[in-house]
Amino acid sequence: MGEDGYHDEIPYVDPDNQNKKKRKRITMKEYYSYKLQVRKNEEHNEIIFNPTGLTVRLGGRLFQQYVVDAFSTVEQARLWWLRTHQKILRSDLYTNISKKLQKGNTDTANVGKGFILPANFLGSRRYMQQNFQDALAVCRVIGHPDIFLTMTCNALWDEILEMMKHLPGCSPQNSPDIIARVFHQKLQQIVDDIKKKNYFGTCLGVMYVVEFQKRGLPHVHMLIWLNSDSKKNLSTNVDKYVSAEIPDPLKDPEGFNAVSKFMIHGPCGLQNPKCACMKNFKCTKHFPKKNTGINVKKGQFYLDNRWVVPYNRDLLVKYQCHMNVEICCHARSLKYLFKYCLKGHDRATVEISSENGNATVGADQPVDEINAYFDGRYICACEAAYRIFGYPIHYRSISVHRLSFHLPGERTCTFTENDTLEKVARRNRYKRSQLEAFFLLNQTDPSARKYTYDQIPEHYVWNELDMIWTMRKKGSQIGRLLYTHHSAGEIWYLRLLLTKVCGPTSYNHLKTVNGRCYNSFKEACLNLGLLDDDKEWHEVIEECAKSGLPPQIRQLFVHIIVNCQVTDLLNLWQRQWKSMADDILLQRRNLYGEEPTNISEKQLQFYVLAGIVHSFFSL
């Protein structure tokens, strides 16, 4: 006799009445999370198994497949909901809805646009991009991060091996749920050591992203911000916090054992040319380094200090796993650091071709973001278990409030296709956007008038229910205006004014300069001196440089010199070329396999100009 699996009619029971939101049925994720738990027998105080049973766990790789299929079903159900509601959920500008009503049209079937894959869907392209810009917004306020830490799960942790004693016949590599739970506990522990116990000094913020290797083990990329005093202490005591040497086995046997076990790279190069890090007969990680004399044996090879990955001795000994610790020396590599951390999930590359060898996908076909996300998605068993348990993939201790803005009367309204336009207009008539509530706040609260729009979240809290800004009583938050391209027109000039003008009470107030109200936001920017002497183009490039990568900045530079009126092109080039050169050294290092040290500033400019020429001919 078998038993029922998940179905939509499993009742939800909340014995403690802790869930304020009443619901009658459990979700699929909750069902599988329940199935993967190991519980005690209340009568005999012995560990027993839930209805999934020990038999499933003894399946080895089949149990891993069960976990992967469970999470794939959960995620596919979420994507299915988004796909089936594309024609139901709609949004449009409030002015467009009002115009339709004035013409006597009350049908919403042809109004608005469907949602694709929203930014709140974990792992989507928009999700990663928004978190990338949030991280850069944090850097603009508290500076660049000081420490970059990478920790990889150790499948032979004592906690995992101790749990295997209660799961007879099971092995760690075939117990992805146990690995996911222990790794999450270790991750919480190290964050606690850094934030609360101040291991590196007073911590201002922590951000991490959890990823999963092809072989299944989870690892985390973590960025750590320190205060000014701790920065100075870190810079003067670098060797105390980061080392790349093999400890003396006589003086520090624990450190020697940990380094030789977890922090030795390779071997690669001539000793192992087929190593995964090898490309064009050179190590992509730039090993070996300099030698200092002490050797360890790894496999059949003896390796010295040249093969040691930088580490922190105390954390390495405590956590007994691969833990790379690096110090961030300058801010120019920040965007690549965040891009690396927020690059998204692993994917498998598959090309489907016809018999004549041509790809079957047409260039003119519309892009389906849901299929693009799901097709080729690689999911390992540990990631499936980690996500089923609901553990966070992305964490940032510093909150960032994303501020929306819009032109007068162009506030976005959301509705379903079954709503009449009269109902939609009536429901949204008295609603306020964040920007409109900001204007109202400045009309009623004189203390708010000394702040710009992006500074408001530091001192006030957005009340979504009442649609008002209220005085902040505790905590802190960073404000970030959503990105807008310069070619968007008036809304870009509105965004520029919101970052410069303190305490505006209305749109007309923003357009008022020296007592005169101008007809457009562009005219207001011009009379405020924000667009004089090519200041507009400098502002555009500097804004793009905050979150854009050098190829994107070069493309913008080409767009400006081709389509816009630049008064002093040489001055624009001399002031902005360095922001377009951040990737040149990386390209040269990847090309030649070593750090370029003899490139002059003039040569660097020529490389940037070559990239600009390439962008120009690609238009």
For each residue, the residues with C-beta under 8 A, 3 or more apart:
1:
2:
3: 51
4: 7
5:
6: 10 28 31 32
7: 4 10
8: 25
9: 25
10: 6 7 25 26 31
11: 24 25 26
12: 23 24 25 26
13:
14: 17 18 19
15:
16:
17: 14
18: 14
19: 14 22 23
20:
21:
22: 19
23: 12 19
24: 11 12
25: 8 9 10 11 12
26: 10 11 12 30 31
27: 30 31
28: 6 31 32 73 74 77
29: 32 33 74 388 390
30: 26 27 33 34
31: 6 10 26 27 28 34 35
32: 6 28 29 35 36 70 71 74 388
33: 29 30 36 37 388 389 390
34: 30 31 37 50
35: 31 32 50 51 52 70
36: 32 33 50 52 67 177 385 388 389
37: 33 34 50
38: 47 49 50 163 166 167
39: 47 48 49 50
40: 45 46 47 48
41: 44 45 46 47 48
42: 45
43:
44: 41
45: 40 41 42
46: 40 41
47: 38 39 40 41 166
48: 39 40 41
49: 38 39 52 53 54 57
50: 34 35 36 37 38 39 53
51: 3 35
52: 35 36 49 56 57
53: 49 50 56 57
54: 49 57 58 167 168 169
55: 58 59
56: 52 53 59 62 63 66
57: 49 52 53 54 63 167 169 170 174 175
58: 54 55 63 169 170
59: 55 56 62 63 66
60: 63 64 171 174
61: 64 65 174
62: 56 59 65 66
63: 56 57 58 59 60 66 67 174 175 381
64: 60 61 67 68 174 176 216 381
65: 61 62 68 69 381
66: 56 59 62 63 69 70
67: 36 63 64 70 71 176 177 381 384 385 388
68: 64 65 71 72 379 380 381 384
69: 65 66 72 73
70: 32 35 66 67 73 74 384 388
71: 32 67 68 74 75 379 383 384 385 387 388
72: 68 69 75 76 379 384
73: 28 69 70 76 77
74: 28 29 32 70 71 77 78 387 388
75: 71 72 78 79 374 387
76: 72 73 79 80 374
77: 28 73 74 80 81
78: 74 75 81 82 121
79: 75 76 82 83 370 373 374
80: 76 77 83 84
81: 77 78 84 85
82: 78 79 85 86 115 117 118 121 370
83: 79 80 86 370
84: 80 81 88
85: 81 82 88 89 115
86: 82 83 89 114 115 116
87: 114 417
88: 84 85 416 417 418
89: 85 86 114 115 414 416
90: 108 111 112 113 114 414 415 416 417
91: 112 113 115 412 413 414 415
92: 96 97 111 112 113 412 413
93: 96 97 406 409 410 411 412 413
94: 97 98 409 410 411 412 413 425 428
95: 98 99 409 410
96: 92 93 99 100 111
97: 92 93 94 100 101 111 413 421 424 425 428
98: 94 95 101 102 425
99: 95 96 102 103
100: 96 97 103 105 106 111 421
101: 97 98 104 105 106 421 422 425
102: 98 99
103: 99 100
104: 101
105: 100 101 421
106: 100 101 420 421 422
107: 110 111 420 421
108: 90 111 112 415 416 417 418 419 420 421 424
109: 417
110: 107
111: 90 92 96 97 100 107 108 421
112: 90 91 92 108 415
113: 90 91 92
114: 86 87 89 90
115: 82 85 86 89 91 118
116: 86 369 370
117: 82 121 124 125 126 369 370 373
118: 82 115 121 124 126
119: 124 126 127 129 130
120: 127
121: 78 82 117 118 124 126 127
122: 127 393 394
123: 127 128 344 345 373 393
124: 117 118 119 121 127 128 369 373
125: 117 128 129 344 369 373
126: 117 118 119 121 129 130
127: 119 120 121 122 123 124 130 131
128: 123 124 125 131 132 342 343 344
129: 119 125 126 132 133
130: 119 126 127 133 134 402
131: 127 128 134 135 342 394 396
132: 128 129 135 136 338 339 342 547
133: 129 130 136 137 480 483 547
134: 130 131 137 138 396 400 402 480
135: 131 132 138 139 207 223 338 341 342 396
136: 132 133 139 140 334 335 338 546 547
137: 133 134 140 141 400 478 480
138: 134 135 141 142 205 207 225 396 398 400 478
139: 135 136 142 143 144 145 331 334
140: 136 137 546
141: 137 138 478
142: 138 139 204 205 225 398
143: 139 225 331
144: 139 328 330 331 334
145: 139 148 207 223 224 225 328 334 337
146: 200 224 225 226 230 231 234 327 328
147: 200 223 224 226 234 241 325 326 327 328
148: 145 221 222 223 224 325 326 327 328 337
149: 220 221 222 223 224 323 324 325 326
150: 219 220 221 222 322 323 324
151: 186 187 190 219 220 222 319 321 322 323 324
152: 213 217 218 219 321 322 323
153: 157 179 182 183 186 217 218 219 321 382
154: 157 262 319 320 321 322
155: 160 172 173 179 217
156: 160 161 172
157: 153 154 160 161 182 186 320 321
158: 161 162 320
159: 162 163 182 185
160: 155 156 157 163 164 172 175 178 179 182
161: 156 157 158 164 165 172
162: 158 159 165
163: 38 159 160 166 167 175 178 182
164: 160 161 167 170 171 172 175 178
165: 161 162
166: 38 47 163
167: 38 54 57 163 164 170 175 178
168: 54
169: 54 57 58
170: 57 58 164 167 174 175
171: 60 164 174 175
172: 155 156 160 161 164 175 178 179
173: 155 216
174: 57 60 61 63 64 170 171
175: 57 63 160 163 164 167 170 171 172 178 179
176: 64 67 179 180 216 380 381 382 384 385
177: 36 67 180 181 385 389
178: 160 163 164 167 172 175 181 182
179: 153 155 160 172 175 176 182 183 216 217 218 382 385
180: 176 177 183 184 218 382 385 386 389 391
181: 177 178 184 185 385 389
182: 153 157 159 160 163 178 179 185 186
183: 153 179 180 186 187 218 382 386
184: 180 181 187 188 386 389 391
185: 159 181 182 188 189
186: 151 153 157 182 183 189 190 319 321
187: 151 183 184 190 191 208 210 220
188: 184 185 191 192
189: 185 186 192 193
190: 151 186 187 193 194 222 315 319
191: 187 188 194 195 206 208 222 395
192: 188 189 195 196 197
193: 189 190 196 197 199 315
194: 190 191 197 198 199 200 203 206 224
195: 191 192 198 203 206 397
196: 192 193
197: 192 193 194
198: 194 195 201 202 203 230
199: 193 194 314 315
200: 146 147 194 203 224 226 230 234 241
201: 198 226 227 229 230 231 233 234
202: 198 226 227 229 230
203: 194 195 198 200 206 224 225 226 227 230
204: 142 225 226 227 398
205: 138 142 224 225 396 397 398
206: 191 194 195 203 222 223 224 225 395 396 397
207: 135 138 145 222 223 341 395 396 397 398
208: 187 191 220 221 222 223 341 394 395
209: 220 221 341 342 393 394 395
210: 187 218 219 220 386 391 392 393 394
211: 218 219 220 221 346
212: 216 217 218 219 346 380 382 383 386
213: 152 216 217 218 219 380
214: 346 378 380
215: 380
216: 64 173 176 179 212 213 380 381 382
217: 152 153 155 179 212 213 382
218: 152 153 179 180 183 210 211 212 213 382 383 386
219: 150 151 152 153 210 211 212 213 322
220: 149 150 151 187 208 209 210 211
221: 148 149 150 208 209 211 340 341
222: 148 149 150 151 190 191 206 207 208
223: 135 145 147 148 149 206 207 208 328 337 338 341
224: 145 146 147 148 149 194 200 203 205 206
225: 138 142 143 145 146 203 204 205 206 398
226: 146 147 200 201 202 203 204 230 231 234
227: 201 202 203 204 230 231
228: 231 232
229: 201 202 232 233
230: 146 198 200 201 202 203 226 227 233 234
231: 146 201 226 227 228 234 235
232: 228 229 235 236
233: 201 229 230 236 237
234: 146 147 200 201 226 230 231 237 238 241 327
235: 231 232 238
236: 232 233
237: 233 234 240 241
238: 234 235 241 242 327
239: 242 243
240: 237
241: 147 200 234 237 238 312 325 327
242: 238 239 310 311 312 325 326 327
243: 239 310 311 312 313
244: 289 305 308 309 310 311
245: 292 294 305 308
246: 256 259 260 292 294 295 296 304 305 308
247: 251 252 255 256 259 294 313
248: 251 252 256 294
249: 252 253 256 294
250: 253
251: 247 248
252: 247 248 249 255 256 313
253: 249 250 256 257
254: 257 258 317
255: 247 252 258 259 313 316 317
256: 246 247 248 249 252 253 259 260 296
257: 253 254 260 261
258: 254 255 261 262 263 313 316 317 320
259: 246 247 255 256 262 263 264 296 308 311 316
260: 246 256 257 263 264 296 297 298
261: 257 258 264
262: 154 258 259 316 320 321 322 323
263: 258 259 260 308 309 311 316 322 323 324
264: 259 260 261 296 298 303 307 308 309
265: 268 277 285 287 307 308 309
266: 269 271 272 275 277 283 287 288 298 303 307
267: 271 272 275 298 299 301 303 307
268: 265 271 272 273 275 277 278 283 287
269: 266 272 273 275 278 282 283 287 288
270: 273
271: 266 267 268 301
272: 266 267 268 269 275 278 301
273: 268 269 270 278 281
274: 278
275: 266 267 268 269 272 278 283
276:
277: 265 266 268 283 284 285 287
278: 268 269 272 273 274 275 281 282 283 284
279: 282 284 593
280: 593
281: 273 278
282: 269 278 279 593 594
283: 266 268 269 275 277 278 286 287 288 593
284: 277 278 279 590 593
285: 265 277
286: 283 289 593 594 595
287: 265 266 268 269 277 283 306 307
288: 266 269 283 291 304 306 307
289: 244 286 305 306 307 308
290: 305 306
291: 288 304 305 306
292: 245 246 304 305
293: 304 305
294: 245 246 247 248 249 304 305
295: 246 302 303 304
296: 246 256 259 260 264 302 303 304
297: 260 301 302 303
298: 260 264 266 267 301 302 303
299: 267
300:
301: 267 271 272 297 298
302: 295 296 297 298
303: 264 266 267 295 296 297 298 306 307
304: 246 288 291 292 293 294 295 296 307
305: 244 245 246 289 290 291 292 293 294 308
306: 287 288 289 290 291 303
307: 264 265 266 267 287 288 289 303 304
308: 244 245 246 259 263 264 265 289 305 311
309: 244 263 264 265 322 324
310: 242 243 244 324 325 326
311: 242 243 244 259 263 308 315 316 323 324 325
312: 241 242 243 315 316 323 325
313: 243 247 252 255 258 316 317
314: 199 317 318
315: 190 193 199 311 312 318 319 323 325
316: 255 258 259 262 263 311 312 313 319 320 323
317: 254 255 258 313 314 320
318: 314 315
319: 151 154 186 190 315 316 323
320: 154 157 158 258 262 316 317
321: 151 152 153 154 157 186 262
322: 150 151 152 154 219 262 263 309
323: 149 150 151 152 262 263 311 312 315 316 319
324: 149 150 151 263 309 310 311
325: 147 148 149 241 242 310 311 312 315
326: 147 148 149 242 310
327: 146 147 148 234 238 241 242
328: 144 145 146 147 148 223 331 333 334 337
329:
330: 144 333
331: 139 143 144 328 334
332: 582
333: 328 330 336 337 582
334: 136 139 144 145 328 331 337 338
335: 136 338 339 547 548 549 582
336: 333 339 340 549 582 583 586
337: 145 148 223 328 333 334 340 341
338: 132 135 136 223 334 335 341 342
339: 132 335 336 342 343 549
340: 221 336 337 343
341: 135 207 208 209 221 223 337 338
342: 128 131 132 135 209 338 339 394
343: 128 339 340
344: 123 125 128 347
345: 123 377 378
346: 211 212 214 378
347: 344 376 377 378
348: 376 377 378
349: 376
350: 375 376
351: 359
352: 359 360 361
353: 357 358 359 360
354: 357 358 359 360
355:
356:
357: 353 354
358: 353 354
359: 351 352 353 354
360: 352 353 354
361: 352 365
362: 365
363:
364:
365: 361 362
366:
367: 372
368: 371 372
369: 116 117 124 125 372 373
370: 79 82 83 116 117 373 374
371: 368 374 375
372: 367 368 369 375
373: 79 117 123 124 125 369 370 377
374: 75 76 79 370 371 377
375: 350 371 372
376: 347 348 349 350
377: 345 347 348 373 374
378: 214 345 346 347 348
379: 68 71 72 383 384
380: 68 176 212 213 214 215 216 383 384
381: 63 64 65 67 68 176 216 384 385
382: 153 176 179 180 183 212 216 217 218 385 386
383: 71 212 218 379 380 386 387
384: 67 68 70 71 72 176 379 380 381 387 388
385: 36 67 71 176 177 179 180 181 381 382 388 389
386: 180 183 184 210 212 218 382 383 389 391 393
387: 71 74 75 383 384 390 391 393
388: 29 32 33 36 67 70 71 74 384 385
389: 33 36 177 180 181 184 385 386
390: 29 33 387
391: 180 184 210 386 387
392: 210 395
393: 122 123 209 210 386 387
394: 122 131 208 209 210 342
395: 191 206 207 208 209 392
396: 131 134 135 138 205 206 207 399 400
397: 195 205 206 207
398: 138 142 204 205 207 225 476 478
399: 396 475 476 477 478
400: 134 137 138 396 477 478 479 480
401: 457 462 477 478 479 480
402: 130 134 480 482
403: 434 435 453 454 456 457 479 480 481 482
404: 412 433 434 435 482
405: 433 434 435 453 481 482 491 494 495 498
406: 93 410 411 412 433 435 491
407: 410 490 491 494
408: 507
409: 93 94 95
410: 93 94 95 406 407
411: 93 94 406 428 431 433 436
412: 91 92 93 94 404 406
413: 91 92 93 94 97 424 428
414: 89 90 91
415: 90 91 108 112 419 424 427
416: 88 89 90 108 419
417: 87 88 90 108 109
418: 88 108
419: 108 415 416 423 424
420: 106 107 108 423 424
421: 97 100 101 105 106 107 108 111 424 425
422: 101 106 425 426
423: 419 420 426 427
424: 97 108 413 415 419 420 421 427 428
425: 94 97 98 101 421 422 428 429
426: 422 423 429
427: 415 423 424 431
428: 94 97 411 413 424 425 431
429: 425 426
430:
431: 411 427 428 467
432: 436 437 440 467 468
433: 404 405 406 411 436 437 467
434: 403 404 405 437 438 462
435: 403 404 405 406 438 439 453 498
436: 411 432 433 439 440
437: 432 433 434 440 441 462 467 468 469
438: 434 435 441 442 453 456 469 504
439: 435 436 442 443 504 505 506 507 509
440: 432 436 437 443 444 468
441: 437 438 444 445 448 456 460 468 469
442: 438 439 445 448 449 503 504 505
443: 439 440 505
444: 440 441
445: 441 442 448 449
446: 449
447: 450
448: 441 442 445 451 456 459 460 469 503
449: 442 445 446 502 503
450: 447 502 503
451: 448 455 456 458 459 502 503
452: 455 456 498 499 500 501 502
453: 403 405 435 438 456 479 481 498 499
454: 403 457 479 480 481 498 499
455: 451 452 458 459 479
456: 403 438 441 448 451 452 453 459 460 469 479
457: 401 403 454 460 461 462 477 478 479
458: 451 455 472 476 477 478 479
459: 448 451 455 456 471 472
460: 441 448 456 457 469 470 471 472
461: 457 469 470 471 472 477
462: 401 434 437 457 469
463: 466 467 468 469 470
464: 467
465:
466: 463
467: 431 432 433 437 463 464
468: 432 437 440 441 463
469: 437 438 441 448 456 460 461 462 463
470: 460 461 463
471: 459 460 461
472: 458 459 460 461 475 476 477
473:
474:
475: 399 472
476: 398 399 458 472
477: 399 400 401 457 458 461 472
478: 137 138 141 398 399 400 401 457 458
479: 400 401 403 453 454 455 456 457 458
480: 133 134 137 400 401 402 403 454
481: 403 405 453 454 495 498 499
482: 402 403 404 405
483: 133 547
484: 488 491 492 495
485: 488 492
486: 492 540 556
487: 492 559
488: 484 485 491 492
489: 492 493
490: 407 493 494 520 521 522
491: 405 406 407 484 488 494 495
492: 484 485 486 487 488 489 495 496
493: 489 490 496 497 520 521 522 524 525
494: 405 407 490 491 497 498 510 521
495: 405 481 484 491 492 498 499
496: 492 493 499 500 521 525 530 539
497: 493 494 500 501 504 510 511 521 524 525 528
498: 405 435 452 453 454 481 494 495 501 504 510
499: 452 453 454 481 495 496
500: 452 496 497 528 530
501: 452 497 498 504 509 510
502: 449 450 451 452
503: 442 448 449 450 451
504: 438 439 442 497 498 501 507 509 510
505: 439 442 443 509
506: 439 509 510
507: 408 439 504 510 511
508: 511 512 517
509: 439 501 504 505 506 512
510: 494 497 498 501 504 506 507 521 524
511: 497 507 508 517 518 519 520 521 523 524
512: 508 509 515 516 517 518 524
513: 516 518 524 527 528
514: 527
515: 512
516: 512 513 527
517: 508 511 512
518: 511 512 513 523 524 527
519: 511 523
520: 490 493 511 523 524
521: 490 493 494 496 497 510 511 524 525
522: 490 493 525 526 531
523: 511 518 519 520 526 527
524: 493 497 510 511 512 513 518 520 521 527 528
525: 493 496 497 521 522 528 530 531 536
526: 522 523 529 530 531 532
527: 513 514 516 518 523 524
528: 497 500 513 524 525
529: 526 532 535
530: 496 500 525 526 535 536 539
531: 522 525 526 535 536
532: 526 529 535
533: 567 568
534: 537 538 566 567 568 571 572
535: 529 530 531 532 538 539
536: 525 530 531 539 540
537: 534 540 541 560 564 566 572
538: 534 535 541 542 572 575 576
539: 496 530 535 536 542 543
540: 486 536 537 543 544 556 560
541: 537 538 544 545 553 556 557 560 572 576 579
542: 538 539 545 546 576 579
543: 539 540 546
544: 540 541 547 548 552 553 556
545: 541 542 548 553 576 579
546: 136 140 542 543
547: 132 133 136 335 483 544
548: 335 544 545 552 553 556
549: 335 336 339 552 553 582 583
550: 553 554 579 580 581 582 583 584 611
551: 554 555 583 611 615
552: 544 548 549 555 556
553: 541 544 545 548 549 550 556 557 576 579 580
554: 550 551 557 558 580 608 611 612 615
555: 551 552 558 559 615
556: 486 540 541 544 548 552 553 559 560
557: 541 553 554 560 561 576 580 612 615
558: 554 555 561 562 612 615 616 619
559: 487 555 556 562 563 564
560: 537 540 541 556 557 563 564 566 572
561: 557 558 564 566 569 572
562: 558 559 616 619
563: 559 560
564: 537 559 560 561
565:
566: 534 537 560 561 569 572
567: 533 534
568: 533 534 571 572
569: 561 566 572 573
570: 573 574
571: 534 568 574 575
572: 534 537 538 541 560 561 566 568 569 575 576
573: 569 570 576 577
574: 570 571 577
575: 538 571 572
576: 538 541 542 545 553 557 572 573 579 580
577: 573 574 580 581 605 608
578: 581 582
579: 541 542 545 550 553 576 582
580: 550 553 554 557 576 577 608 611 612
581: 550 577 578 584 604 605 607 608
582: 332 333 335 336 549 550 578 579 585 586
583: 336 549 550 551 586 587
584: 550 581 587 588 599 604 607 608 611
585: 582 588 589 595 596 599
586: 336 582 583 589 590
587: 583 584 590 591
588: 584 585 591 592 596 599
589: 585 586 592 593 594 595 596
590: 284 586 587 593
591: 587 588
592: 588 589 596
593: 279 280 282 283 284 286 589 590
594: 282 286 589
595: 286 585 589
596: 585 588 589 592 599
597:
598:
599: 584 585 588 596 603 604 607
600: 603 604
601: 604 605
602: 605 606
603: 599 600 606 607
604: 581 584 599 600 601 607 608
605: 577 581 601 602 608 609
606: 602 603 609 610
607: 581 584 599 603 604 610 611
608: 554 577 580 581 584 604 605 611 612
609: 605 606 612 613
610: 606 607 613 614
611: 550 551 554 580 584 607 608 614 615
612: 554 557 558 580 608 609 615 616
613: 609 610 616 617
614: 610 611 617 618
615: 551 554 555 557 558 611 612 618 619
616: 558 562 612 613 619
617: 613 614
618: 614 615
619: 558 562 615 616
